[in-house]
Amino acid sequence: MKFTALTLETVTESGTGATEFSFVPKRPLTFRAGQGGLIIVPGGGAKPFTFVSDNRTGHISIATTLQSGSRFKRALAGLGIGDQVHALGAIGSLPSLDPAESQVFVAQGIGMTPFLSIARSRDRLNATLLHVGAPHFFDEVARATSGNAEHHHHRESLKEAVRRTIIDRPAAHWFLSGRPDFVAACAVQLADAGLPARLIHKDTFWGMRTTTPGYELAHA
Ligand SMILES: Cc1cc2nc3c(=O)[nH]c(=O)nc-3n(C[C@H](O)[C@H](O)[C@H](O)COP(=O)(O)OP(=O)(O)OC[C@H]3O[C@@H](n4cnc5c(N)ncnc54)[C@H](O)[C@@H]3O)c2cc1C
């Protein structure tokens, strides 16, 4: 794992309430699409983020929401172009994708970021996309997937879509990303439907708590 200085190059608003920060690393920071690192911001501390850039470009980008107003997010929002942060990486639990296999991506809100990086880093994807909550980067990832892409506002309709997709894509590998309670609930649904553990891959954003029931769908 490397500790690398990153210089902020651009800040882009997504239109759905997410902000993307793109940095130039001082030394090359290689990562597999879907991995990320610990980002250390002066005055804000350190938090883990998925790198959302195309891993062939040499840039390092992260995407997040700033609404919590936490010390970390205030420090991040206060960065100017040319300011420096540090990254420790690469880390991440998602395996690399086998292009010969079919995949199903299931994301909650900003949990879309591993799939954004995968979409940007590959020329072609044999994947179905199921997204619930705030539609961060849905359009961009949907364009990159060759299979069905659905956005859902409610957990119940997502569950129904998962049910249908299990039948439609019986041999698919499932990639789950979002808050811990969301990822755990999806994994239970898949296991209960008889999917073997080797087909279920989890990326848990463990820093993100669910504050009140339903909050995660409205604001994630
Ligand atoms: C492997 C990994 C990858 C990750 N990748 C990403 C990523 O790509 N993008 C990303 O955004 N996050 C990612 N995270 C989560 C990230 O590290 C932070 O935990 C997350 O962004 C929340 O940071 P915060 O400072 O806003 O949270 P905190 O201030 O610690 O708050 C935690 C949660 O409390 C709630 N909350 C706190 N204050 C308020 C408020 N005022 N109003 C409403 N709700 C509130 C929110 O649900 C918030 O998410 C990842 C985590 C892991 C482990």
The ligand as a Gaussian input file, in Angstrom:
#p B3LYP/6-31G(d) Opt

LIG

0 1
 C      -14.549000       0.836000       1.500000
 C      -15.361000       2.108000       1.652000
 C      -15.615000       2.896000       0.543000
 C      -16.356000       4.060000       0.668000
 N      -16.597000       4.801000      -0.446000
 C      -17.340000       5.927000      -0.353000
 C      -17.612000       6.707000      -1.525000
 O      -17.163000       6.404000      -2.632000
 N      -18.388000       7.813000      -1.370000
 C      -18.903000       8.185000      -0.145000
 O      -19.595000       9.212000      -0.075000
 N      -18.664000       7.479000       0.952000
 C      -17.887000       6.365000       0.888000
 N      -17.622000       5.643000       2.011000
 C      -18.123000       6.147000       3.304000
 C      -17.237000       7.329000       3.770000
 O      -15.999000       6.834000       4.252000
 C      -17.904000       8.119000       4.900000
 O      -18.159000       7.288000       5.988000
 C      -19.223000       8.740000       4.429000
 O      -19.015000       9.559000       3.297000
 C      -19.855000       9.565000       5.544000
 O      -18.934000      10.561000       5.932000
 P      -19.399000      11.791000       6.819000
 O      -18.158000      12.495000       7.244000
 O      -20.450000      12.574000       6.107000
 O      -20.045000      10.952000       7.981000
 P      -20.388000      11.178000       9.491000
 O      -20.398000      12.601000       9.906000
 O      -19.551000      10.222000      10.234000
 O      -21.881000      10.696000       9.435000
 C      -22.197000       9.344000       9.175000
 C      -23.637000       9.306000       8.671000
 O      -24.492000       9.912000       9.627000
 C      -25.524000      10.584000       8.971000
 N      -25.471000      12.031000       9.263000
 C      -24.499000      12.642000       9.947000
 N      -24.777000      13.964000      10.067000
 C      -25.956000      14.165000       9.433000
 C      -26.754000      15.320000       9.187000
 N      -26.419000      16.534000       9.627000
 N      -27.894000      15.175000       8.495000
 C      -28.246000      13.969000       8.062000
 N      -27.523000      12.850000       8.271000
 C      -26.396000      12.943000       8.921000
 C      -25.348000      10.325000       7.512000
 O      -26.054000       9.146000       7.215000
 C      -23.891000      10.077000       7.392000
 O      -23.623000       9.355000       6.217000
 C      -16.873000       4.468000       1.931000
 C      -16.602000       3.676000       3.050000
 C      -15.858000       2.505000       2.918000
 C      -15.589000       1.692000       4.129000

